[in-house]
Amino acid sequence: MRRGGDPAGPFAGPVDGPPRVGVKDVARSAGVSLGTVSNVLNRPEVVAESTRSRVLEVIDSLGYVRSEGARQSRGQASRVIAVMVLDIADPFVTALTSGVQQAAREADLDVMVCAGGNDPAEAARQLSLIASHRVRGAVLTSGETVGRTVEAFRRSAVPFVLADECAPRSAACSVGIDDVAGGRAAVRHLVDRGHRSLAFVGGPGRLQQVRDRRRGALGALSEYGLPLAAMRELPCDALTVTAGKDAGHRILGLPERPTAVFCASDLLALGVLQALYEAGLSVPDDIAVVGCDDIGFAASAVVPLTSVRRPAVAMGRRAGRLLIEDTAGGTPHEHTQVLLQPELVVRRSTMAAPAR
């Protein structure tokens, strides 16, 4: 339906559009056989350069687009893999997806990105979309509904690999990150800087990654002989800047303000930094702050953020390669579980000595 009663609209034209350009049209215009066009598309190395260039010019001028559905109906493997993510606007998810795309390009494959995997109804709709496109397989990122999503993919017989998730050895291929080690490294760093009064700004407890970071943080306290009460916990219902800013206000309202804060994500940490800055406090002189993920914004914040780097691009690339290997055919193989190690990146948000 056109908006505003515009009789023509910005995209006026026949509903069905122009006739679809086919391989026969390309072959006719280029003066070559159908087999030559097929070779240019699928085995360009066997076609003479002059012929290949002529066919590609015709493809470009006619606007020919290869039909993936027709390709699969002839029994050829799909050239598309899917990535199902929670929120494509999340910088960490964007980096992970970039890694999958790198793996796909190496294998001359394309990527379809589907968002909204944390809503069961939307996840079901995205699965239906993925199945209807008959993709080669999918990389599933973790989330609160990942268990239900995995079962749905199994029922639909769509191959998948889990990313940012550690699967049991017999369940699926997966690429995860040792978040316990990440939480431990963050708190060790703060204690080594002399802090003895800390806060942990966590996210939804349903997320295994958040629970693991908390567990690592508490483990570090024990290693240093500090009581668990040395770290106040401020849970948040989301891993967002808004939730972090709210946590920052709660920190400011504590009767005994901590000297350091470890946040379960960089977005939370950026929100905490905003709250502290607006209150006129200095980071790290008044309060030191550590984030987790090391997204691009961490280094470019007003006070560059110390963060636990989780290698998102490397994880996506490894997950993509596992999926491609898993769907290449041939001899069945056992599922592979990969656990990547995080790295603490120290910046100005923790570099000064504690004020008290």
Beta strands, then each sheet from edge to edge (+ up, - down):
strand 1: 80-85
strand 2: 110-115
strand 3: 137-141
strand 4: 160-163
strand 5: 173-177
strand 6: 198-202
strand 7: 231-235
strand 8: 260-263
strand 9: 288-293
strand 10: 306-309
strand 11: 337-340
strand 12: 343-345
sheet 1: 2+ 1+ 3+ 4+ 5+ 11+
sheet 2: 7+ 6+ 8+ 9+ 10+ 12-
end
